[in-house]
């Protein structure tokens, strides 16, 4: 992840973490969710960060 592409986020404990931009995270989630549904039709994704 290039520094100019990352987003800075504060955690509930006051530390800083760097995350992928919102649009990229949305695309990644949609892609992974579709792949899981296709390969494991009865599985549920319970957590996504």
BELDA-V608549 format. One record per run of one state. SS is the DSSP state (@ for helix, = for strand, . for the rest). FROM is the first residue (numbers start at 0). TO is the last residue. If there is no record, write none. Layout:
ss->SS from->FROM to->TO
ss->SS from->FROM to->TO
//
This chain:
ss->. from->0 to->1
ss->@ from->2 to->4
ss->. from->5 to->5
ss->= from->6 to->9
ss->. from->10 to->14
ss->= from->15 to->18
ss->. from->19 to->20
ss->@ from->21 to->38
ss->. from->39 to->48
//
